[in-house]
Amino acid sequence: MFGWLSRDRRAFMRLAVGGPLAGAFAAGPSSAAKQAKRLRSARDVLGELGVRTFVNAAGTYTRLTASKMPPEVLSAMQGASTRYVDLGELHEKAGDRIAQLLDCEAALVTAGCASALTLATAACVAGDNVERIKRLPDTAGMKDEVVMQKAHRNAYDHAVRNCGVRLVEVETLREMEAAIGERTAMMFFLNHAERAGRIGHEEFVGVGKAHGIPTLNDAAADLPPADNLFRFTKMGYDLVAFSGGKGLLGPQSAGLLLGRRDLIEAARLNNSPHSDSVGRTNKVNKEEIVGMLVALELFIERDHEQVWKEWTRRCKRIEQALASLSGVSTEIFVPEIANAVPHLRVRWDYRRAALVPEQAAARLRDRDPGVEVRPGYEDGLVIAVWMMEPGEERVVGRQVRGVLAEAIGASS
Ligand SMILES: *Cc1c(COP(=O)(O)O)cnc(C)c1O
């Protein structure tokens, strides 16, 4: 269906990376190792505060600080922190570079994907009209409705509602057509809910185009696959939002808004550093902007197949650590969408062991070192390996084995 996706994009990525960016990667892995070493010897404020730290086998959960930035990102942030710049100029130039890398019209570094949703909405509601920008979230006299599928409602749509808009829920294509009118400012799509709703990407974008209503796709947690960086803007979404601190391994407080130049320009005007704007609470400073750009470069450059193999190897190592426990079964799986990377599911006879998954998770948390697994324990423990340091899978294997062996009564 979207045949332009893979090959063209990959060729483009190689070109882009071989070109003006080549210098960014010339530093090489030994320099990254040095940077990592220097970072490890930094002052341990977390330890001084007595804050619990743990092995992250949960994945990119904000509450658990989600992801770690590679040393190259941290080092570039530190470099940027030593000088002053005009924040607007940096926003524009970094945005231009990102748009060039991602082959889209325009881009903006935002304060996380949630901020991208707010700024996208503000851009669609107030546009570049300064008087309106100052008045948000009071939308009097502006288009103030956002149409979305009922199945796409989610906690993060609060970021859309921050702009004072009303969400209009629809289920069918016919309902969506009927819901669009004079007051429709934007149409919102939640990427990972594509299958949950009745209206798919093509129809959704088609309706937006037919009515001249901007469409926004929230694809926060949908990297990898890396192709998604290009896919949704190419599909015709006017705006696409990603988290910077999930799969991209950029700053936790950064995200990306990609899309139509006029809308990105309007999003900028609705954003920090403009004091009297809805986005002023969404500040990113130069360090996050630079960190986001460098993280994106690293992500594009990365050998995704190799990384995938490494994730699979980690799952298998944990499986091996549990292999001799009787009554424990494991399964490697890849969620179809959102955090679409190898995970390991661990099941046992909960009644026989008198241990439900939630209790096992609590015991893992209490061990030393502690391990956090994915919340939501309907069907066993789910272990995400992609946010671990290399080798931490051995710790996780040992700790999970310890907890289950105790409960089952086997020797660990
Ligand atoms: C994580 C997430 C967000 C918020 O992203 P941040 O980068 O943490 O602001 C928004 N939408 C969805 C679907 C998400 O998964």
The ligand as a Gaussian input file, in Angstrom:
#p B3LYP/6-31G(d) Opt

LIG

0 1
 C        4.087000       8.615000      25.904000
 C        2.944000       9.119000      25.106000
 C        2.660000      10.493000      25.030000
 C        3.426000      11.502000      25.830000
 O        4.749000      11.586000      25.410000
 P        5.845000      12.414000      26.236000
 O        7.001000      12.428000      25.312000
 O        6.089000      11.671000      27.511000
 O        5.265000      13.758000      26.476000
 C        1.624000      10.894000      24.231000
 N        0.887000      10.008000      23.548000
 C        1.105000       8.685000      23.608000
 C        0.252000       7.761000      22.814000
 C        2.152000       8.183000      24.394000
 O        2.386000       6.870000      24.444000

